Amino acid sequence: MKRKLGTPKAVVATAHKLRRIVYHMLKNQTPFTAVGAEHEDERYRE
């Protein structure tokens, strides 16, 4: 994203994405569950 938009816009876009995730978690009272990097790599390949 940084390469496409530039550093300032990439930072704002990432902050906005995090805000949406936190809002969703608070609204639905969803607990945070950390997953390992292997799980994310596997999900990315699918």
Backbone as ProteinMPNN parsed JSONL, in Angstrom:
{"seq_chain_A": "MKRKLGTPKAVVATAHKLRRIVYHMLKNQTPFTAVGAEHEDERYRE", "coords_chain_A": {"N_chain_A": [[0.822, -1.17, 0.0], [1.983, 1.191, 0.707], [3.747, 1.744, -1.365], [2.01, 2.256, -3.442], [0.285, 4.367, -2.562], [1.817, 6.15, -1.062], [3.683, 7.157, 1.848], [2.351, 8.8, 3.966], [-0.435, 8.49, 3.39], [-0.675, 5.737, 3.5], [-0.208, 5.242, 6.205], [-2.426, 6.51, 7.375], [-4.471, 4.981, 6.221], [-3.949, 2.467, 7.335], [-4.335, 3.025, 10.053], [-7.055, 3.645, 9.986], [-8.122, 1.165, 9.257], [-7.416, -0.376, 11.498], [-8.965, 0.98, 13.411], [-11.549, 0.338, 12.566], [-11.535, -2.418, 13.022], [-11.171, -2.561, 15.835], [-13.491, -1.199, 16.663], [-15.483, -2.974, 15.747], [-14.878, -5.215, 17.318], [-15.402, -4.224, 19.901], [-18.097, -3.498, 19.698], [-19.392, -5.931, 19.19], [-18.552, -7.374, 21.323], [-16.374, -9.143, 21.105], [-13.767, -11.242, 21.973], [-10.197, -10.731, 21.833], [-8.112, -12.814, 19.99], [-5.017, -14.061, 19.571], [-3.255, -15.17, 16.744], [-0.864, -17.365, 15.311], [1.977, -16.694, 13.151], [2.247, -18.679, 11.263], [-0.333, -19.568, 10.828], [-1.48, -17.328, 9.587], [0.088, -17.221, 7.257], [-0.702, -19.606, 6.047], [-3.412, -19.075, 5.635], [-3.172, -16.986, 3.827], [-2.155, -18.271, 1.585], [-4.304, -19.735, 0.701]], "CA_chain_A": [[0.0, 0.0, 0.0], [2.889, 2.333, 0.795], [4.298, 2.008, -2.691], [0.943, 2.76, -4.304], [-0.303, 5.615, -2.082], [2.754, 7.017, -0.368], [3.763, 6.864, 3.282], [1.304, 9.393, 4.815], [-1.745, 7.888, 3.127], [-0.629, 4.353, 3.975], [-0.343, 5.29, 7.663], [-3.826, 6.839, 7.658], [-5.287, 3.832, 5.828], [-3.731, 1.42, 8.327], [-5.007, 3.467, 11.282], [-8.496, 3.508, 9.757], [-8.431, -0.259, 9.287], [-7.351, -0.792, 12.902], [-10.112, 1.562, 14.092], [-12.727, -0.456, 12.228], [-11.413, -3.715, 13.696], [-11.421, -2.349, 17.264], [-14.911, -0.873, 16.812], [-16.244, -4.21, 15.559], [-14.65, -6.061, 18.493], [-16.1, -3.639, 21.048], [-19.536, -3.527, 19.438], [-19.885, -7.305, 19.292], [-17.925, -7.955, 22.511], [-15.562, -10.255, 20.639], [-12.44, -11.207, 22.598], [-9.041, -10.806, 20.946], [-7.383, -14.075, 20.009], [-3.822, -13.952, 18.743], [-2.929, -16.361, 15.958], [0.536, -17.381, 14.924], [2.325, -16.301, 11.788], [2.019, -19.828, 10.381], [-1.762, -19.579, 10.474], [-1.694, -16.253, 8.618], [0.696, -17.636, 6.002], [-1.565, -20.631, 5.482], [-4.635, -18.401, 5.167], [-2.813, -16.186, 2.658], [-1.961, -19.179, 0.44], [-5.625, -20.191, 0.229]], "C_chain_A": [[0.88, 1.253, 0.0], [3.412, 2.718, -0.586], [3.25, 2.658, -3.592], [0.464, 4.153, -3.887], [0.688, 6.616, -1.517], [2.652, 6.782, 1.129], [2.632, 7.496, 4.1], [-0.072, 8.75, 4.617], [-1.791, 6.441, 3.597], [-0.801, 4.3, 5.483], [-1.794, 5.561, 8.038], [-4.728, 5.654, 7.324], [-5.152, 2.698, 6.839], [-4.418, 1.77, 9.642], [-6.51, 3.316, 11.144], [-8.926, 2.041, 9.826], [-8.416, -0.794, 10.723], [-8.555, -0.264, 13.688], [-11.377, 0.754, 13.813], [-12.71, -1.807, 12.93], [-11.741, -3.584, 15.179], [-12.895, -2.039, 17.505], [-15.765, -2.13, 16.712], [-16.105, -5.117, 16.792], [-15.407, -5.532, 19.708], [-17.616, -3.735, 20.89], [-20.109, -4.919, 19.666], [-19.323, -8.054, 20.496], [-17.165, -9.234, 22.157], [-14.192, -10.19, 21.299], [-11.341, -11.319, 21.536], [-8.382, -12.164, 21.096], [-6.213, -13.944, 19.042], [-3.588, -15.271, 18.014], [-1.47, -16.24, 15.527], [0.747, -16.981, 13.48], [2.081, -17.446, 10.805], [0.566, -19.878, 9.916], [-2.058, -18.511, 9.418], [-1.087, -16.604, 7.263], [-0.163, -18.665, 5.288], [-2.832, -20.02, 4.916], [-4.362, -17.594, 3.905], [-2.687, -17.064, 1.413], [-3.291, -19.651, -0.141], [-6.247, -19.117, -0.573]], "O_chain_A": [[0.548, 2.252, -0.638], [3.501, 3.901, -0.916], [3.578, 3.516, -4.411], [0.259, 5.022, -4.735], [0.414, 7.816, -1.501], [1.646, 6.266, 1.617], [1.994, 6.784, 4.875], [-0.786, 8.5, 5.588], [-2.836, 5.969, 4.045], [-1.473, 3.404, 5.994], [-2.333, 4.905, 8.93], [-5.656, 5.357, 8.076], [-6.14, 2.038, 7.163], [-5.02, 0.904, 10.276], [-7.176, 2.9, 12.092], [-9.973, 1.721, 10.388], [-9.291, -1.567, 11.115], [-9.104, -0.971, 14.533], [-12.179, 0.514, 14.716], [-13.749, -2.288, 13.381], [-12.496, -4.389, 15.724], [-13.488, -2.56, 18.45], [-16.677, -2.323, 17.516], [-17.081, -5.709, 17.251], [-15.991, -6.311, 20.462], [-18.327, -4.024, 21.852], [-21.177, -5.072, 20.259], [-19.592, -9.243, 20.667], [-17.299, -10.262, 22.822], [-13.515, -9.167, 21.191], [-11.536, -11.925, 20.483], [-8.124, -12.612, 22.213], [-6.403, -13.741, 17.843], [-3.709, -16.348, 18.598], [-0.93, -15.141, 15.4], [-0.194, -16.937, 12.687], [1.747, -17.207, 9.644], [0.279, -20.191, 8.761], [-2.799, -18.762, 8.468], [-1.686, -16.315, 6.227], [-0.334, -18.605, 4.071], [-3.279, -20.404, 3.835], [-5.209, -17.52, 3.015], [-3.066, -16.651, 0.317], [-3.388, -19.933, -1.336], [-7.362, -19.283, -1.069]]}, "name": "protein", "num_of_chains": 1, "seq": "MKRKLGTPKAVVATAHKLRRIVYHMLKNQTPFTAVGAEHEDERYRE"}
